[in-house]
Amino acid sequence: MNTALTLLPAVDIAGGRASQVVGDADADPGRVAARWVAEGAEWLHLVDLDRAFGRGENAALIAELVAAQTVPVQVSGGIADERSLAAALASGATRVNLASTALRDREWVRRAVRTHGERVAVGIDVRGGEVVARGTDARLGSLDDVLADLDGTGCQTYVVADASRDGSLHGADDNLFRHVAERVDGQVIASGGVASLEDLSRLRRLVDVGVRGVVLGAALYHGAFTLSEALEVASGIGHRVTRTGDTDE
């Protein structure tokens, strides 16, 4: 079995710019995406923050960015109805991640998965054991109840975001991602909290239970580690960071 963990560097787009860049770094999303691909990224995770927060959209730019890539792209951000789903699919993205808010209408989510197959992932934002719709006060049910409702849909990919840690650099909650992976048939892409190579090393050990990928954001942009270092740990061929901070070659 392939024990490598797929890494998906994120490019969050707001107002046509890459929102996560630090200091004087270039915020052109095309150049940011090209940088990650040049450094070895095998996937990209493009997020339309404006659509996610209901303040507009960057659909044309997203489509332009997808077309420019030589690697598969996962598109996310506010995809919760037929219109936004159609636009995201039309961008040419390899996979489209439905927003957690889409889970307000779980029958629509089931239809979208059945219709579009592996091109549709289901996003699940979790806080304190509940599925939430970030940016709103909506609570969509307990995590286990939501997963039970989605059982049998044939969904092949779940993008599970730890809403309490996303962007925080407080460390990844591998127990959350394991919990979901053990209850679904598809793969889990983990998002939120990754702060160190040790986090990635622990998540790589969960590949055999179904955690197959990690979205990387703040840790990359703030220089906690380089993408090259992360890829070594994710592949298992580089150094392995232990809980004590030592490394094994």
MOBEL-V744540 format. One record per residue. N is the residue number from 1. RES is the residue in one small letter. OMEGA is omega in radians with two decimals (NA if undefined). NEAR is the number of other C-alpha atoms within 10 Angstrom. Layout:
[[N:RES:OMEGA:NEAR] [N:RES:OMEGA:NEAR]]
This chain:
[[1:m:3.08:5] [2:n:-3.10:8] [3:t:3.12:14] [4:a:3.09:19] [5:l:3.14:25] [6:t:3.12:20] [7:l:-3.13:25] [8:l:3.05:24] [9:p:-3.10:25] [10:a:2.95:27] [11:v:-3.14:27] [12:d:-3.01:21] [13:i:3.07:24] [14:a:-3.12:21] [15:g:3.12:13] [16:g:-3.12:19] [17:r:3.05:18] [18:a:-2.93:23] [19:s:-3.01:16] [20:q:-3.09:21] [21:v:-3.03:20] [22:v:3.05:12] [23:g:-3.08:8] [24:d:-3.12:6] [25:a:-3.13:10] [26:d:-3.11:13] [27:a:3.07:18] [28:d:-3.02:14] [29:p:3.10:23] [30:g:3.14:19] [31:r:3.08:13] [32:v:3.11:20] [33:a:-3.13:22] [34:a:3.12:16] [35:r:-3.11:12] [36:w:3.11:20] [37:v:3.13:18] [38:a:-3.13:10] [39:e:3.01:12] [40:g:-3.14:13] [41:a:3.10:20] [42:e:3.03:17] [43:w:2.96:22] [44:l:3.11:25] [45:h:-3.12:24] [46:l:-3.09:26] [47:v:3.06:23] [48:d:-3.10:25] [49:l:-3.13:23] [50:d:3.10:19] [51:r:-3.13:19] [52:a:-3.08:20] [53:f:3.02:15] [54:g:-3.12:11] [55:r:-3.11:10] [56:g:3.12:13] [57:e:3.13:21] [58:n:-3.01:18] [59:a:-3.11:18] [60:a:3.12:13] [61:l:3.10:17] [62:i:-3.14:25] [63:a:3.11:18] [64:e:-3.13:14] [65:l:3.12:20] [66:v:-3.10:23] [67:a:-3.08:14] [68:a:-3.01:12] [69:q:3.04:16] [70:t:3.12:11] [71:v:3.09:15] [72:p:-3.11:17] [73:v:3.00:23] [74:q:-3.11:23] [75:v:-3.07:29] [76:s:3.05:27] [77:g:3.02:25] [78:g:-3.12:23] [79:i:-2.98:24] [80:a:3.10:20] [81:d:-3.06:16] [82:e:-3.09:11] [83:r:-3.12:9] [84:s:3.10:17] [85:l:3.14:19] [86:a:-3.14:12] [87:a:-3.12:15] [88:a:3.10:25] [89:l:-3.12:17] [90:a:3.11:11] [91:s:-3.09:20] [92:g:3.13:19] [93:a:3.09:23] [94:t:-3.12:17] [95:r:3.14:21] [96:v:-3.09:28] [97:n:3.10:26] [98:l:3.10:28] [99:a:3.10:24] [100:s:3.12:24] [101:t:3.11:25] [102:a:-3.10:20] [103:l:2.97:24] [104:r:3.12:16] [105:d:-3.01:12] [106:r:3.08:14] [107:e:3.08:14] [108:w:3.10:15] [109:v:3.12:23] [110:r:3.14:19] [111:r:-3.13:12] [112:a:3.13:21] [113:v:3.14:21] [114:r:-3.08:14] [115:t:-2.98:11] [116:h:3.02:14] [117:g:-3.01:16] [118:e:3.10:16] [119:r:-3.13:18] [120:v:3.00:25] [121:a:3.09:28] [122:v:3.10:24] [123:g:3.12:25] [124:i:3.10:29] [125:d:-3.00:25] [126:v:3.02:24] [127:r:3.09:18] [128:g:3.10:11] [129:g:3.10:13] [130:e:3.01:17] [131:v:-3.05:28] [132:v:3.04:24] [133:a:-3.07:21] [134:r:-3.08:17] [135:g:3.10:10] [136:t:3.07:9] [137:d:-3.03:8] [138:a:3.00:12] [139:r:-2.92:15] [140:l:3.12:21] [141:g:3.10:16] [142:s:-3.12:16] [143:l:-3.09:21] [144:d:3.10:15] [145:d:3.12:13] [146:v:3.14:16] [147:l:3.10:16] [148:a:3.11:12] [149:d:-3.09:14] [150:l:-3.14:18] [151:d:3.11:14] [152:g:3.12:11] [153:t:-3.06:16] [154:g:3.13:15] [155:c:-3.10:24] [156:q:-3.11:17] [157:t:3.03:27] [158:y:3.07:23] [159:v:-3.02:25] [160:v:-3.11:25] [161:a:3.05:24] [162:d:-3.03:23] [163:a:3.13:20] [164:s:-3.07:15] [165:r:-3.05:18] [166:d:3.13:18] [167:g:-3.02:19] [168:s:-3.05:15] [169:l:3.14:17] [170:h:-3.14:14] [171:g:-3.09:18] [172:a:3.08:24] [173:d:-3.08:19] [174:d:3.10:19] [175:n:3.09:11] [176:l:-3.07:16] [177:f:3.05:23] [178:r:-3.12:18] [179:h:-3.14:14] [180:v:-3.09:23] [181:a:-3.13:24] [182:e:-3.08:14] [183:r:3.13:14] [184:v:3.12:20] [185:d:-3.10:17] [186:g:3.10:19] [187:q:3.08:21] [188:v:2.97:28] [189:i:-3.06:24] [190:a:3.13:29] [191:s:3.03:25] [192:g:2.98:26] [193:g:-3.08:26] [194:v:-3.05:29] [195:a:-3.02:23] [196:s:3.04:19] [197:l:3.09:24] [198:e:3.08:22] [199:d:-3.13:19] [200:l:3.12:25] [201:s:3.13:22] [202:r:3.13:19] [203:l:3.11:24] [204:r:3.12:23] [205:r:3.14:18] [206:l:-3.14:20] [207:v:-3.07:21] [208:d:3.06:13] [209:v:3.02:16] [210:g:3.05:21] [211:v:-2.95:29] [212:r:-3.11:25] [213:g:3.13:25] [214:v:2.99:26] [215:v:-3.14:22] [216:l:3.13:25] [217:g:-3.00:24] [218:a:-3.09:22] [219:a:3.11:22] [220:l:-3.05:20] [221:y:-3.14:18] [222:h:3.03:15] [223:g:3.08:12] [224:a:3.03:15] [225:f:3.09:14] [226:t:3.09:14] [227:l:3.11:21] [228:s:3.11:13] [229:e:-3.14:12] [230:a:3.14:23] [231:l:3.09:22] [232:e:3.14:17] [233:v:-3.11:23] [234:a:-3.13:27] [235:s:-3.10:17] [236:g:-3.11:16] [237:i:3.11:11] [238:g:-3.12:15] [239:h:3.10:18] [240:r:-3.13:20] [241:v:-3.11:19] [242:t:-3.13:14] [243:r:-3.12:11] [244:t:3.14:7] [245:g:3.08:10] [246:d:3.10:10] [247:t:3.06:12] [248:d:3.10:9] [249:e:NA:7]]
